[in-house]
């Protein structure tokens, strides 16, 4: 009898140990406004916050939102997708950053369908420090020093699409901290009522397309360098209006500022700004010759005009 009981007892103990051990990371996890971070983050037992779910989500996996809620700030260190899934999914980050991405050199991070609010005191809505690629889709960001701060230490890329970035000090800031180049493709984005709409520094290459840059109290698009590595920005098929309306003179809807700054623009409406076009400190401001620039105070002039192909 005793010899039979010992194996049975060992098997029972093994099952207990397995049950009490850490849950395996899942490819897909879930959060809910009424969830609990002690849960396994499954569809039927969701977590409460993104931070609670991320440790239970496998690299390359996805965190989805079941129902409306505020899901807290989060730091991302691996490939992952966070998807608000069409719900009223938000992050409130007063006095801090909403999402920090500090991932590996080949990791891909996707942020989709979220509202990120800094309550006027936030640092960065999304702060990109390291990673292979960052993709931001259908996101609203407001109330931060930087709506999206692209400041990677190595070469990386970013795409920002179908998003509203409003009422920040800088809407989108491209300022790498290392020698690697950040390339950013920005499409169908509203940059409204910030101080600066889009700002790009050395080691950044960006294209802004089919977007609205309006009501910013400073520069609409500002390429700023002090020498050294080049900053290159193309603005195409976009509207730049009512920026820097008062005062004007050193601020512009399109401003290329510094000896390594290159700002090209084509197919745009540049109207009703305090100053339309401005090149300063040996910056290059190059028109493709097919822009509508009128009604600014004054319109300003490009440093060169090139024919479109």
C-alpha positions in Angstrom: 0.0 0.0 0.0 2.8 2.5 0.9 4.6 1.8 -2.4 1.5 2.8 -4.3 0.9 6.0 -2.3 4.3 7.4 -2.8 4.1 7.8 -6.7 0.6 9.1 -6.4 1.7 11.7 -3.9 4.7 12.7 -6.1 2.4 13.2 -9.1 0.0 15.3 -7.0 2.9 17.4 -5.8 4.1 17.9 -9.3 0.7 19.1 -10.5 0.6 21.5 -7.5 4.0 22.9 -8.4 3.1 23.4 -12.0 -0.2 25.1 -11.1 1.6 27.5 -8.7 4.4 28.3 -11.1 4.6 31.4 -13.4 2.2 31.5 -16.3 3.7 31.0 -19.7 3.8 34.2 -21.9 0.8 34.3 -24.3 0.8 35.4 -27.9 -2.3 37.5 -27.2 -3.4 39.0 -23.9 -6.3 41.2 -22.9 -7.0 44.2 -20.7 -10.3 45.5 -19.4 -11.5 48.5 -17.4 -12.7 46.0 -14.8 -9.8 43.6 -15.0 -7.1 42.6 -12.5 -3.4 42.5 -13.0 -3.3 39.3 -10.9 -5.2 37.6 -13.7 -3.5 35.7 -16.5 -4.6 38.4 -19.0 -6.7 35.9 -20.9 -9.9 36.8 -22.7 -12.0 35.6 -19.8 -9.7 36.8 -17.1 -8.2 40.1 -18.4 -5.6 42.3 -16.7 -6.3 45.9 -15.6 -3.3 47.7 -17.1 -0.9 47.5 -20.1 2.0 47.3 -17.7 0.4 44.3 -16.0 -0.2 42.6 -19.4 3.1 43.2 -21.0 5.1 40.8 -18.9 2.5 38.0 -19.7 2.7 38.7 -23.4 5.3 36.9 -25.6 7.7 38.9 -27.8 5.9 39.6 -31.1 2.6 39.2 -29.4 -0.4 41.6 -29.0 -2.3 43.2 -26.1 -5.9 43.9 -27.0 -8.6 46.0 -25.2 -11.9 44.4 -24.4 -13.9 47.5 -23.2 -13.4 51.2 -22.4 -10.9 52.2 -19.7 -7.7 53.9 -18.7 -4.9 51.4 -18.9 -1.9 53.3 -17.5 1.6 54.2 -18.7 3.8 51.4 -20.0 7.4 50.8 -20.9 8.0 48.4 -23.9 11.3 46.4 -24.2 10.4 43.9 -26.9 8.4 43.5 -30.2 4.8 43.9 -29.4 1.5 45.4 -30.6 -0.9 47.4 -28.3 -4.3 47.8 -29.9 -7.2 49.7 -28.4 -9.4 47.7 -30.6 -11.9 50.4 -31.4 -12.8 50.9 -27.7 -12.4 54.2 -25.7 -8.9 53.1 -24.8 -6.8 55.7 -23.0 -3.6 56.4 -21.1 -3.5 59.3 -18.6 0.1 60.3 -18.0 0.2 63.6 -16.1 3.7 64.5 -15.1 5.3 61.5 -16.9 5.4 59.7 -20.3 2.6 57.6 -21.6 4.5 55.0 -23.6 8.3 54.5 -23.5 9.8 52.2 -26.2 13.3 51.0 -25.3 13.4 47.8 -27.3 16.1 45.8 -29.1 17.7 46.8 -32.4 15.5 44.6 -34.5 12.3 44.8 -32.5 9.1 46.2 -34.1 6.5 48.0 -31.9 3.0 48.9 -33.1 0.7 51.3 -31.1 -2.8 51.5 -32.5 -6.2 52.9 -31.5 -5.3 54.8 -28.3 -5.9 58.1 -26.7 -2.9 59.4 -24.7 -3.4 62.4 -22.5 -0.7 64.2 -20.5 -3.2 66.6 -18.8 -0.9 69.5 -19.8 2.0 68.3 -17.6 3.0 65.1 -19.4 6.6 64.6 -20.7 6.3 62.5 -23.9 3.1 60.9 -25.2 5.2 58.3 -26.9 9.0 58.3 -26.3 11.1 56.1 -28.7 14.5 55.5 -27.3 15.5 52.3 -29.0 14.1 49.7 -31.4 14.1 48.7 -35.1 10.8 50.3 -35.9 7.9 52.1 -34.3 4.5 52.2 -36.0 1.8 54.6 -34.6 -1.7 54.3 -36.1 -5.0 56.0 -35.3 -3.7 57.5 -32.1 -4.7 60.8 -30.4 -2.0 62.5 -28.2 -2.4 65.8 -26.3 -1.1 67.6 -23.3 2.6 66.7 -23.4 6.0 68.5 -23.8 6.4 66.2 -26.9 3.5 64.4 -28.4 5.8 61.9 -30.1 9.5 62.1 -29.3 11.7 60.1 -31.7 15.0 60.1 -29.9 16.6 56.7 -30.6 20.3 55.9 -29.9 20.7 53.9 -33.1 19.4 53.7 -36.6 15.7 53.1 -36.7 12.5 54.0 -38.5 9.0 55.2 -37.6 5.7 55.6 -39.3 2.9 57.7 -38.0 -0.5 57.6 -39.7 -4.1 58.7 -39.3 -3.4 60.4 -36.0 -4.2 63.6 -34.2 -1.3 65.3 -32.2 -2.7 68.4 -30.6 -2.0 70.9 -27.8 1.6 69.8 -27.0 4.7 71.9 -26.8 6.1 70.0 -29.8 3.8 67.7 -31.8 6.4 65.4 -33.3 10.1 65.8 -32.3 12.8 64.0 -34.3 16.1 64.3 -32.4 18.3 61.2 -32.4 20.7 60.8 -29.4 23.3 58.8 -31.3 24.9 58.7 -34.7 22.2 56.5 -36.2 19.6 58.1 -38.5 15.9 58.1 -37.7 13.7 57.9 -40.8 10.0 58.9 -40.4 7.1 58.6 -42.8 4.2 60.7 -41.6 0.9 60.5 -43.4 -2.7 61.7 -42.8 -1.8 63.4 -39.5 -3.2 66.5 -37.8 -0.7 68.7 -36.0 -2.8 71.4 -34.4 -2.5 73.9 -31.6 0.9 72.9 -30.5 3.7 75.3 -30.1 5.8 73.7 -32.8 4.0 71.2 -35.1 7.0 69.1 -36.4 10.6 69.6 -35.4 13.6 67.7 -36.9 17.2 67.8 -35.9 20.5 66.3 -37.1 20.5 62.6 -38.2 16.8 62.7 -39.1 15.0 62.1 -42.4 11.3 62.6 -42.6 8.5 62.9 -45.1 5.2 64.6 -44.2 2.3 63.9 -46.6 -1.4 64.5 -46.8 -1.4 66.2 -43.4 -2.7 69.3 -41.7 -0.3 71.6 -39.8 -2.6 74.3 -38.3 -2.9 76.7 -35.4 0.6 76.1 -34.0 1.8 79.2 -32.2 5.4 78.8 -33.3 6.8 77.1 -36.4 4.6 74.7 -38.3 7.5 72.6 -39.6 10.9 73.5 -38.3 14.2 71.8 -39.4 16.9 72.9 -37.0 20.6 72.1 -37.0 23.7 73.8 -35.7 26.1 72.0 -38.1 27.3 68.5 -38.5 24.9 65.8 -39.6 22.2 66.7 -42.1 18.5 66.9 -41.3 16.2 66.4 -44.3 12.4 66.9 -44.4 10.0 66.7 -47.3 6.5 68.2 -47.0 4.0 67.3 -49.7 0.3 67.6 -50.5 -0.4 69.2 -47.1 -2.1 72.3 -45.6 -0.1 74.7 -43.4 -2.4 77.4 -42.2 -2.9 79.9 -39.2 0.5 79.0 -37.7 2.6 81.7 -35.8 -0.1 84.2 -36.7 1.0 86.6 -34.0 3.9 87.4 -33.8 5.7 86.8 -37.0 9.3 87.4 -38.2 11.4 84.6 -36.7 8.8 81.9 -37.0 7.2 80.4 -40.1 4.9 77.7 -41.4 7.9 76.2 -43.1 11.3 77.1 -41.5 14.7 75.7 -42.4 17.1 76.8 -39.8 20.9 76.0 -39.7 23.7 75.0 -42.1 22.8 71.3 -42.3 19.0 71.8 -42.6 17.2 70.9 -45.8 13.5 71.4 -46.1 11.8 70.6 -49.5 8.1 71.2 -50.2 5.7 70.5 -53.0 2.0 70.5 -53.7 1.1 72.3 -50.5 -1.3 75.0 -49.4 0.6 77.6 -47.3 -1.9 80.3 -46.3 -2.9 82.6 -43.6 0.2 82.2 -41.5 2.1 84.9 -39.8 5.1 84.1 -42.1 4.8 81.5 -44.8 8.4 80.6 -45.7 11.7 81.3 -43.8 15.3 80.2 -44.3 17.7 81.3 -41.7 21.3 80.6 -40.6 22.2 79.0 -44.0 19.3 76.6 -44.1 18.0 75.3 -47.5 14.3 75.8 -48.2 13.6 74.3 -51.6 10.3 74.6 -53.4 9.2 72.2 -56.1 7.4 75.0 -57.8 3.9 73.7 -57.4 2.8 75.1 -54.1 0.1 77.6 -53.4 1.7 80.2 -51.1 -0.6 83.2 -50.4 -2.2 85.3 -47.7 0.7 85.1 -45.3 2.2 88.1 -43.5 4.5 88.0 -45.5 4.6 85.0 -47.8 8.4 84.7 -47.7 10.6 83.1 -50.4 12.4 79.8 -50.9 16.2 79.6 -51.3 15.8 77.6 -54.5 13.1 76.2 -56.8 13.4 72.8 -58.5 11.2 71.4 -61.2 9.1 68.4 -60.4 9.7 65.2 -62.3 
